[in-house]
């Protein structure tokens, strides 16, 4: 585990010692309005997008990589089956998914996040369906509220965060159950095995919690799961 070095520790102590808590409280109070403005803009722009599926995955996946091609194919098939596609708006898997939706002539939505090293929105997002957020929690709210399914391609910490957020909300009945699909079995199997051998063994999750996840290897399988789910509930989009 990384240790805090002496220089960093001194900076932390100095920051605590010089903190103007009254100014901080005032700033936090006014920041509420900034949070509200992002919420309002998100609700206003996304409330009319229609049925969409979110595709997550690593921003570091290069064009030409098999995972990139799989994300592009999956998005293309989703559009051909009546769904739009929502991504985090950046490069890698996000770009691939927006690209697939764009060339299938469907809805291609991007929820970009403003970062210190600015994440540049990819060029395949519909211009009127691009939003940029400063707050991760608001961005995740938009994903949860306006998605009819989640497809997680291979990714890193951000992808894990988004998947576990969705599973937690479904598990606790704060979110209506919808398909949560992990793509590329070989990539995700270690995580599933760990959940079974540790979390399930210690009864930190229930056996039925594992039923909230599906693992597939192909775009056809992923789209079939989503189609079957919404056909069963008579919620299949009209197209």
N, C-alpha and C positions, 0 to 999 in steps of 0.2 A: 504494500500500500504506500502511495506517495506521502511523504512527510512535508509539512510546511517549513520552508527554510527560514533562516533568521531574518533575512531581508523582508520577506513577505509578512512574517510575524510582526515585525516592527511597523510595517505599513498598516496592518490591521489594528494594532494598538493605537497608532496615531489617529486613524480614522474614527475609532470609537471615542477617543479622548476629545477630539475637536468637533464631534457631531453636534449640530444645532438641532435638537429634537423639536423645538417649536416650529422652526422652518420646515422640517421634514413633515410634521403633521399638517401644516398649511398646504404644502405641495401635494401630499397624498389626498387631501380633501378636494383640491381642484382637479386632480388627475381623474377623479370619478367622471368628470364631464368628457374627458378624452376617451375613457372606456365606453361611455354611453354613445359617443359619436361613432366609434367603430362598430358597436353592436347595431345601431340604427342603420348604418350604411349596409352592413352585411345582411340584415333582415330585408331591407328594401330591395337590394339587388338579387337576392337568392330566392325570395319567396315565390317567384314565378318561373324558375328554371325548369320545372317539371321533374320527372323521375330520373335520378342520376345515381351512379355508383362511384364511390371514391376508390382510387388506386394509389397505394402508397409504395414506397421503395427508396432505395438509395439515390441521392443526388450525384453520387460519385460513379455511377455505372456509365461507361462510355458507349457512344453510339457504335453499333456493330456487335456489341456483346450479346450473347444469347438471351440474357435477362432483359436487355433493352428491346430486342426483337419480340420477345414473348409479351412484354407489356404493351407494345404497339399493336400486336395482333389481338390481344385481349380487348383493348379499348375499341378497336375497329369492329370486332364482333358484337360488343355491347351496344354500340350505336346501331348496327344492323338489326339488333333485336329490340330496339325501341328505347334504349337508355342513353342518357348523356353521361359524360365522364367529368369527375372532379379530381383535381390533383393539388399538391402543394405549390404548384406554379413554377418550380425551378427546373433545373437540368436533370440529367440522368433518367431514372425511371419516370419521373414526373413529365419530362419532356416527351419521352416515348409514348406515354399514355395520351397526352394532349395531341400528339402528332397522329396517332391512330384514329382518335375521335375526329380530328380535323379532316383527314383524308376520307373518312367515311361520311363526311358532310353532316356531322351531328354536333350536339352541344359539347363544347370544350371549355371547361371552367377552371380557373386557376386561383387558389387562395395563397397568395405570396406572403412571406414573412420578412420583415425588415430586420436585417442582421448587421453587426459591426462590419463584417466583410459582406457587403450588400449582395443578397441573392437576386440575381437578375431574372425576371420572368422570361420564360421561353416564348418563342415566336408563334407557337401553335395554339395559343389561347385566344378565344374570341375576345376582341378588344373591349366589348361591353360586358364581358363576364370575367374580368380580372379585378381582383380586390387585393389590396396590400394591408397587412396588419402589423402593428407593433407588438401586440400582446399574443403570446402563444395560446393562452387559455380562451381568448375570444375566437381565434382561428379554429381551435379544436371544437368549440361550440358550434361553429358553422358546419364543420364536417359532420358532426353527430346529428345536427338538426335536419340537414338537407340531403343526407345520403340514404339510399335504399339498400345499400350493401357496401361492404368493405372488402377490397382485394389487396392483400399485402404481398408484394413481391419481395425478394431478398433485399434487406436493408439493414440499417444500423440502429442507433439508440432512438432516433426520431420515429422510425417505423415501429419499433417495439412500444414506444410510448403511445402511439396512435392505436395500435391493436389492443393493448391492455386497457386503455381508456374505454374503448368500445365494449370490450368484454366485461369490464367492471360495471358499466352502466346497464348493460343487458342483464348481468347476473343479479344486480340489486333492483331490477325493475324500474330503473330511472329512465330507461330507453326501451322502446318497443323492440322486440327481437327481430333482427334481420340477419341475412347471411354474412358471416365473417369467414373469409377464405384465405388460406395461406397457399401461395403458389411456389412450386419447386420443393417437392417432398424432401429431397436430400438436404436442402438448406435448413429446413425447419424441424426436421425429425429429432435433432438433438434437444431442442427446446421442449418438444412434446414429451420426449422420454424423461427429461428432468422433471417436468411437471408431474408425470405419473409416478416416478420413483421417489420424489421428495415431497412435493406439495400434497399430492393425493395420499401418500403413505402417512403423512403427519395430519391428515384430515384438515388441511388448510383450504382445500377445495373439495367439492363433491364430485362424484363420478359424472353426474349430469352436466356439470360445468364444462367438461371436455366435449360434450355434444354441441356446444356453442361454436365450435371450430370445425372447419372442413379443410382438408389438405389435398391439393390436386397438382398435376404436372402440366396440364394443357389448357389453352384458352377455351377450347370447346367444353371441357369439364367445368370450368369456372362459370361460364355463361349458362350452361345447362342447370347448374345448381340454383342460380338466381332466377332463371325462367321458371323452374319447377316450384320454387318457393312462392313466387308471386302468383303463379297460376293456381296453386292450391288455395291461396287466400283470396282469389278473384281480384287481385290487384295488379295483374299484368298490364303494362302500359298499352294503350291503343296506338298502333302505328300501321 
